Amino acid sequence: TELSKAVSWYAKYLGLTLEAIPEESAVRFVFTQIDRTQPQREFYFVLASNPAEGKSVTGGEGGRFIISECEPSVNYKAALAALNATENLTSFFVAMRKLFVASLNVKPKELVLH
């Protein structure tokens, strides 16, 4: 299916895997292949549907999606605002990966990709 192809592409080229968290109506997105010294080190965030959608909540996150966890902690507010405005998940994944890379002070061309 198209979904299976997309998931395989993300895993292969971005080191991205997904883990459903049904009790939270959320998905944990885990990136690897970011830290050259520890390629299997996990960088992740949990993306959930916003129970307060359309309402003003702390940080102005009144959109469809919220991030409930992020490790390491990065400033994802702009990326999340763009996701809520466009619902473009691909751009959001790329933006989050770039934030994780920046958290290491590593230039993107130095990444280990398989």
GIURGI-V841911 format. One record per backbone hydrogen bond with DSSP energy under -0.5 kcal/mol. CO is the residue of the C=O (numbers start at 1). NH is the residue of the N-H. If there is no record, write none. Layout:
co	nh
CO	NH
CO	NH
This chain:
co	nh
1	5
2	6
3	7
4	8
5	9
6	10
7	11
8	12
9	13
10	14
10	16
11	15
15	32
17	30
19	28
21	24
21	26
22	25
25	49
26	21
27	29
27	47
28	19
28	30
29	31
29	45
30	17
31	43
34	36
35	38
38	41
39	33
43	31
44	71
45	29
45	47
46	48
46	68
46	69
47	27
48	66
49	51
50	53
52	55
55	57
57	60
58	61
60	62
62	54
64	50
66	48
66	68
69	46
71	44
74	76
76	80
77	81
78	82
79	83
80	84
81	85
82	86
83	87
87	89
88	92
89	93
90	94
91	95
92	96
93	97
94	98
95	99
96	100
97	101
98	102
99	103
100	104
101	104
101	106
102	105
107	110
108	111
111	113
